[in-house]
Amino acid sequence: MFGKNVGNLDRILRIVLGLALLAGFFLNPDAQYRWLYLIGVVPLVTGLLSTCPLYKIFGFSTCPLDKR
């Protein structure tokens, strides 16, 4: 479907950030704007799939190039 355009370091950071934000959602049940933590789904999914639609739109990639 989408080509990979997220490198390993970028991918790990996205997954960690996504999990941290989702953890904040569950650990702060009384927060006024608790629903904002759900934005963590975006970096989590893009990290797990190794693709970012915004990178594709802007022609950006953090994947190393295959030099053959």
C-alpha positions as CSV (number, residue, x, y, z in Angstrom):
1,M,0.0,0.0,0.0
2,F,2.5,2.7,1.2
3,G,6.2,2.4,0.8
4,K,8.4,2.7,3.9
5,N,9.6,6.2,4.5
6,V,10.3,6.0,8.3
7,G,13.8,5.0,9.4
8,N,14.6,2.9,12.4
9,L,15.4,5.7,14.9
10,D,12.3,7.7,13.8
11,R,10.2,4.5,14.1
12,I,11.3,3.8,17.6
13,L,10.8,7.4,18.7
14,R,7.3,7.4,17.2
15,I,6.3,4.1,19.0
16,V,7.7,5.3,22.3
17,L,5.9,8.7,22.0
18,G,2.6,7.0,21.0
19,L,2.7,4.6,23.9
20,A,3.6,7.4,26.3
21,L,0.7,9.5,25.2
22,L,-1.7,6.6,25.4
23,A,-0.4,5.7,28.8
24,G,-1.2,9.3,29.9
25,F,-4.7,8.8,28.7
26,F,-5.2,5.8,31.0
27,L,-3.1,7.1,33.9
28,N,-4.9,10.6,34.1
29,P,-8.6,9.8,34.3
30,D,-9.4,13.1,36.0
31,A,-7.6,15.3,33.4
32,Q,-9.7,18.0,31.9
33,Y,-8.5,17.5,28.3
34,R,-7.8,13.8,28.7
35,W,-9.0,13.1,25.1
36,L,-5.9,15.0,23.7
37,Y,-3.8,12.0,24.8
38,L,-5.5,10.0,22.1
39,I,-3.4,11.8,19.5
40,G,-0.8,9.2,20.5
41,V,-2.5,6.8,18.2
42,V,-1.1,8.6,15.2
43,P,2.6,8.3,16.0
44,L,2.0,4.7,17.2
45,V,0.4,3.6,14.0
46,T,2.9,5.4,11.7
47,G,5.7,3.9,13.7
48,L,4.3,0.4,13.6
49,L,3.6,0.6,9.8
50,S,6.9,2.4,9.1
51,T,5.1,4.9,6.9
52,C,4.1,8.5,7.3
53,P,1.5,10.1,4.9
54,L,2.9,13.6,5.6
55,Y,6.4,12.4,4.7
56,K,5.0,11.0,1.5
57,I,3.2,14.3,0.6
58,F,6.3,16.4,1.2
59,G,8.7,13.9,-0.4
60,F,10.7,13.3,2.8
61,S,12.1,10.0,4.0
62,T,14.3,9.0,7.0
63,C,14.9,5.5,5.6
64,P,18.4,4.7,4.5
65,L,18.8,4.4,0.8
66,D,19.7,1.1,-0.8
67,K,23.0,1.7,-2.6
68,R,23.2,-1.0,-5.3
